[in-house]
Amino acid sequence: MSEGQSRLAQLTDTETAPLLYETVRNMETEQLLGVADRTLRQLVVPSLPVDADQWYDRQVPSGLAIRPEGIRGNTTTLRRCLGGATREAHRDRADETATGTVTLLERSVAVDGDDGVDWLGEAVLEPPAMWALQFHGFEFLSWATLGYDGPAACPAVAETLADWLADWDDADATAIGAPGYLRRAWTPHAVSLRVLNLARFCAWVRDDTAVQALAARLVYRNAAFLANHVEHDVGGNHLIENGAALVMAGTLFDGEGEAWRRQGVDVLRAASDQFLDDGGHFERSPMYHSIALVRYLTAVDLLRRAGRSVPDELREVAVAATDFLRRLAPPDGRIPLLNDAVFGEAPPLPAVLRYADAVGVDATATAGTSLPASGYYWLGDGDDRLLVDGGQPGPVHLPGHTHNDALSVAFWADGQRLLTDTGTPSYVPTNEREYARSVAAHNTVQYGDTEPMPVGGSYLLGRRVEPSATATERDGVDLFDGRYGRDATPRYTHRRRVYHADDWWLVWDTVDADEAATVTSRLHVAPEVDLDHVDDGGQPRFRLSGDGGPAASVVPLGAERATVSTSRYFPAFGRAESRPKLSLQSEGSAVQFGFLLSTGTPRSVAVDHDGTSVAGLSVDDGYRSLPPSK
């Protein structure tokens, strides 16, 4: 599938058409009506005799009064929580804007030319669409407001940004109602980001009354548009962005914005049901969870600063979602790249937790405790931990961020990330996007060349699998036991048990199928870690070595073949890296094999021919310990 292939061609392709049917079949009525509504508006509004852009302009009151103190205080708090490295990165990006260039998603575009900013230029609109979304969301404003304390520290940047806002205000291409407006500059998600960034900028410029007045007017007309285009039909993290933006706009305008503040609060209250019992966001992406949490924390802080009461739903989400992030935090302090998660799009995990503390959210969870509602289970403690993903796929009506990662693992030893998930390159429907969502990109088992859940396009998903999992402890041995069955042809079941005690983790897989096939278990190694075969004359063993030397060993158990190769890794949107990969394989219709991870002395391990026990550890009862090391 090439990047140039049209979306229509993908959706009518014989392979993706069934996925489209399955995806649409699971959509809610409100979603389908929303698609129809946006399509109709897109066609009708540009051809109406009414100038929609002027209509929204007329909504802005003359002599618009603002109260930026609350937003200014909140922005200062967030800036201080980001940490030195993140603030420095923001300053570097902000300084680059003064040269007329914007860098997003690992791609730099010269946007400012002799005739002004090219808001809808070819380079802006070329895939991935997220580049234009962030650009039209005025992400470049956040680099200044969260990197610098004020305009005096970056006069060239402040002048450039003021010129860009004036250019946006005057440009015909950015008018509401222009052809394609709801798929370009006025996508409600982009408008939400624009309101959030404009409001912070409006408070940040403080002493430049002309620029502040322009920014305030832009916030007002964007908020008025957003209030009429809240994405109830899309739902998910989009709805949270809408709600937070309306709260921010309502705070800036106080009296005139009170209706927006109430609307934003209502949206965030309604979106509180997106959070599971353990506080995790239901799309199960740590990146989007972090972004959503920052929005709730911001809304809570703004309401308190404005002297407004904080509804229970908002406060409860802020506390529970912060607890979730504390419990999910890995030893290296960076989010696991589960589902559609990458580094650099959300504030760093420690910064989000500092922000929660700074705005007064009292969350007391302990890092490394399991999250069964979301399906994330930790085995181990401190700097040596293994994470198992035993949860359900994302919500059935929002499958776009779901990956084929059922029963996948990630592993840290001595605080280093050794086995990692894959991330995602972008949302463009390319081979790389399809690979990143496939079972082959995750640290789990594949039967033949079958995908447990068919994936395709940017966000399409076929028939789902529904994993189940339990976690127990007995006689000092922790046991995770997860399984799922694939009902479609070819049919098979996969059961994964993970045992842990002391300095070892035993991962044991059982696959039962109607027909014999190759069963593959893949272990994707972090790119900065070396994977070496150790020939000690005994059982095959592989060494994982980081910057500080050997950190862990991997011993294949019962597999017919063990091979080392490489795989692709996407730690940030637009970035691809190579990393080592260990593949274990066996053939059959009833297959059992696994591997032993150890941070201590390498162990001699024996596997019964019938696969019922591993070195004296019964696969059925899971509580007898391994024999002493030899």
HUQUI-V741239 format. One line per field, one symbol per residue. ss: DSSP state (a for helix, b for strand, c for the rest). phi: phi as a letter, one per 30 degrees, with the letter a starting at -180 (. if undefined). psi: psi as a letter, one per 40 degrees, with the letter a starting at -180 (. if undefined). A space follows every 50 residues. Layout:
ss: ???
phi: ???
psi: ???
This chain:
ss: ccccccaaaaaacaaaaaaaaaaaacccaaaaaaaaaaaaaaaaaaaccc caaaaaacccccccccccaaaaaaaaaaaaaacaaaaaaaaaaaaaaccc bbbbccbbbbcbbccbbccccaaaacccaaaaaaaaccaaaaaaaaaccc aaacaaaaaaaaaaaaaaaaccccccccccaaaccccaaaaaaaaaaaaa aaaaacccaaaaaaaaaaaaaaaaaaaccccccccaaaaaaaaaaaaaaa aaaccccaaaaaaaaaaaaaaaaabcccccbccccaaaaaaaaaaaaaaa aaaaaccccccaaaaaaaaaaaaaaaaaccccccccccccccccccccaa aaaaaaaaccccccccccccbccccbbbbbbccbbbbbbccccccccccc cccccccbbbbbbccbbbbcccbcccccccaaaaaaacaaacccbbbccc ccccbbcccbbccccccbbbbbbbccbbbbbbbbbbcccccbbbbbbbbb bccbbbbbbbbbbbbbbbbbbbbbbccccbbbbbccccccbbbbbbccbb bbbbbbbcccbbbbbbbbbbbbccbbbbbbbbbbbbbbbbbbbbbbbbcc ccccccbcccccbbccbbcccccccccccc
phi: .ddddddddddcdddcedddddddecddedddddeddddddeddedcddc ddddddddddddidcbbdddddddddddedddjdddddddddddddddcj cbcbhibcbdcccdcjdcdbdeddcdedddddeddddheddddddcccda dddaeddedddddddddedcdddcddjdeiddcbdceedddddddddddd dedddhdcddddddddddeddddddddcbddeddihdedddedddddddd ddchedceddddddddddddddddcddcjddddhceddeddddedddddd ddddddicdceedddddeddddeeddddededicedddhdbbdjcceeed dddddeddcidccbdcdicdbdddjcbcbjaidcbccccccdddeddbdd cdcdceidbbbbbhicdccbdciadacddcddddddcddddbdbcbchcd debdbahdbdbdddcbdbabbbbahicdbcbbaabcdddddabbbbcbcb ahcbbccbcbbcbdbdadcbccbcceddcdcbdcccicdebbccbcdcje cabbcdbiddbbbcbbbcbbdbeicbbcbdbcccbbckcbbbaaaccbcc decdbcbdddidbbhicdddcibddddedc
psi: hidehidddddeiddedddddddddeiiddddddddddddddddddeieh hddddddeehiifhiigeddddddddddddediddddddddddddddeee ihhifehhhhehadeahgdfidddeiiidddddddeefdddddddedidi ddegdddddddddddddddehddeiheihedeebdfhddddddddddddd ddddddegdddddddddddddddddddefhfdddaadddddddddddddd ddebddedddddddddddddedeehideeiieefhddddddddddddddd dddddefiihiddddddddddddddddehideeiiifiaghiiediiidd ddddddddefhgheihieiigddeehhhhiibehihhhgeiiiiideged ehigfhfiiihhhfeihdhiadaidaehgiddddddeideeigaihhbfh hdhhiiadeihahiigiiiihihhfehihhhiiiihdihihiihhhhhih ibfihhhhihhhidiiihhhhihhiidehhhhhhgeebihiihhhadeah diihhiheidihihaiiihgeihehhiiiihhhhiiiieghhiaihhhea hiihhihideeeihfehhdddfehiiiii.
